[in-house]
Amino acid sequence: MWVIYLLATYGIVFMLQNKWEIRFFCHSDFFENLLDCAFCLGFWLGGLVWITVPIFSNLIIDTDTILGFFFFGLLWSFASATFCYVVDKFMED
C-alpha cells in the first residue's frame, strides 16, 4: 500500500510543477524555488500525505507514541522526497 502513497505523492508533485498555472499565484522566491525542486516539494508533500492519509482513510498507524508518529513521518518524508527526485530525474531523460 505504501507504493500507492509514493506514486500519489509524485503525482501531486508533477501536477504542481508542470500542469497547474500555480506559478501565477506565487509571488515569493520561496515558493518559486519550492516548485522548481522535486526533492523539496516531495519532502513537504510526503509529510502532508503521512498526516492526512490516516485521517481520511481511518487507518491506524502502528506507532506507540506521538514521538514515534513524528519520527516515522520524518522518515516517510525523506523517502517520498527521494522517490520524487529519482522519478523526476528519470522522466527528464
N, C-alpha and C positions, 0 to 999 in steps of 0.2 A: 504494500500500500504506500510505502514511503516513496517509491518511484513515481507514483502518480502526483504526489505533492511536489517533488522536484520538477517534474515536467510542467505542472501548473505554475510553479514559480517562474520557470524560464518563459513560459507563455506570457505571463504578465510583464516580465522584463522586456521581451521582444515587442510586445504591444506598446509599452510606454516609450521605448526607444525609437520605434520605426513607424508605427501605424497611426498613432494619435497625433493630432496637432497640439500637443500639450506644451510644446515649446513657446507657443503664442502666449500662454498664460504665465510662463516662468520669467520673472524679471530679475532674478538674482543669480549671481555667479555660482552659488552653492548648488542650486537645483539644475543649472545647466551642466555643471560638472558631474553631478549625480546621474543625470540622464545619459551622459556620454560614457559612463563606466559601468560595464555589465557586472563586474565584481562587486562594486559598491551597491548598486541597485539590487543585485541578487542577495546581498547580505541583509539589507533592511527589509526587503520583501520576504525573505526566508524567516526572519523574526516575526513578521506580521502573520505569515501563514502558520507558524508554530503556535502563536497565541490564538488565532481565530478558528483554526480547524477544530480543536476540541470544543470550542464554544458552540459552533454551528452544527457539529455532527454528533454531539453528545458522546464523544469519545473520551474515555478516561485515560489520561496519560499515566503510565506506570512509574511515577516518581513518588518517593516517600515524603519529601519536604518541599517547601517553596524554593529553597536553595537548589535542590535537585532539578526542579522545573526550569529555573532560570539557567542552570548550568547546561542542561540538555538543549534548552532553547538557543544558547550561545553556540553550542556545537552544531546544531541544526542550521543556524545562520551561516556559519562558516562553510558547512557542507553545501548549502544552497548557493552561496557565493562562488565557490569553486566550480560547481556544476554549471552555473550560468556562464561563468567566464570560459570554461572549456568548450561548451556548446557554441558560444558566441564566436570564439576563435575558429572553431571547426567550420561554422557556417560562413565565415568571411572568405575562406579559401575555396 
